[in-house]
């Protein structure tokens, strides 16, 4: 669920720095863990500034 306008756990996002899409799986100490949508892989984003929510958790549940 998007929190205060920023990406949060469960949101589908576009990471502009990594130039790929993923799902936020964890947020700790301001660092975002993301899981790839279409291929294996995980990566980290240091802030939500370059993450754009494409599908918030509310709409993404059950896909």
FENQUIWO-V694581 format. One record per residue. N is the residue number from 1. SS is DSSP state (alpha for helix, beta for strand, coil for the rest). Layout:
BEGIN
n:N ss:SS
n:N ss:SS
END
This chain:
BEGIN
n:1 ss:coil
n:2 ss:coil
n:3 ss:beta
n:4 ss:coil
n:5 ss:coil
n:6 ss:beta
n:7 ss:coil
n:8 ss:coil
n:9 ss:coil
n:10 ss:coil
n:11 ss:coil
n:12 ss:beta
n:13 ss:beta
n:14 ss:beta
n:15 ss:beta
n:16 ss:coil
n:17 ss:coil
n:18 ss:coil
n:19 ss:coil
n:20 ss:beta
n:21 ss:beta
n:22 ss:beta
n:23 ss:beta
n:24 ss:beta
n:25 ss:beta
n:26 ss:beta
n:27 ss:beta
n:28 ss:beta
n:29 ss:coil
n:30 ss:coil
n:31 ss:beta
n:32 ss:beta
n:33 ss:beta
n:34 ss:beta
n:35 ss:beta
n:36 ss:beta
n:37 ss:coil
n:38 ss:coil
n:39 ss:coil
n:40 ss:coil
n:41 ss:coil
n:42 ss:beta
n:43 ss:beta
n:44 ss:beta
n:45 ss:beta
n:46 ss:coil
n:47 ss:coil
n:48 ss:coil
n:49 ss:coil
n:50 ss:coil
n:51 ss:beta
n:52 ss:beta
n:53 ss:beta
n:54 ss:beta
n:55 ss:beta
n:56 ss:coil
n:57 ss:alpha
n:58 ss:alpha
n:59 ss:alpha
n:60 ss:alpha
n:61 ss:coil
n:62 ss:coil
n:63 ss:coil
END
